[in-house]
Amino acid sequence: MRAPRLREFVGEADERLTFAGTLFPQKSGGLSGIDALQAIARAGQPQMPMRGNGSAFGWYVIEKVTDKHSYLDVAGVGRMIEFEIELVKSPN
């Protein structure tokens, strides 16, 4: 029988948030939202995500933005784009 591994506490793990959603660029004005998120992620500037009711989560840095295009149009842009944003807590 195998014993559980011993653990050493070295502080709290990174606090993470993940948001997922779907865009329909032909109805919502194109890819500017995804482009803006990718630019913010590259800049590494902390952002303050908020709930729909206006309450803030605190400061987070966007670590990763992924998108998946479906039902491509003639320009190669998806008519439906599923996206996911991964954020990690920032001290400021």
N, C-alpha and C positions, 0 to 999 in steps of 0.2 A: 504494500500500500504506500502511496506517495503522500508525503506531508505537504501542506501549503507552503509556498515560498514566503520567506521573511521579507517584510517591506520596511523601508526606511523613509520616514516622512521628510521631504525636502521642500515643503511649502505647498501651497495650493496650485493646482494645475491651471493652465490658461483658461480663462472664461471665454467661451465661444458662442456665437450666434450663427444660425444659418437661416436664410430667407430663400424661398423658392416661389416662382410664379410663372405666368405665361403671358407673352405679349402677342398681339396681332398687329404687326406694323402697318398693314394697309388701312386699319381702322384707327390706329393711335398715332400716326404721324411718322413712322419710320423707325430707324435703329438708333436714334439719338440717345435714348435712355441707356441702352447697353453700352454705347460708345462712351458716354459720360461716366458710367460706373467703372469701366476699364481704365479710363484716364485717372480717376480718383485713386484706384488701386495702385497704379504705377507711381503716382505722386507720394503715396504712403502717408498722407495727411489724415489725422484722426477725424472721424465723423461722429455725429450724435444721432443714431437711429431713433425714431419715435414711433410709438404705437398710434393707431388711428385716432385714439382719444386725446392725443397730445402729450402723454407721459413719455419721458425720455428714458432710454436704456442706459445712458452714460456714453463715454467716449470709446470708440472702436475703430480699428484699422481694417480696411477691406484686404483680406489676404488672398482671395481667389474669386474670380467671376467665370462661370462656365455657362455656355449657351448651346442649345441643340435646335437646329432649324429643321422644320418639317414642311412638306407640301411646297417645295421650291417653285418660285415663279420663273419667268423667262430670264430675269436678271440674276438668278441664283440665290435670291433672298427668300427665306422661309416665310410662308404666310402665317405660320404659327411658330413662335420661338419660346421654348421652355428655358428658363434660366435659374441659376442658383448662385447666391452670394454667400461666401464664408467670411465671417468677421472674427477678430480676436480683440479682447479688451485691451485698452491702452491706458497708461497712467494719467494722461492729460486729455 
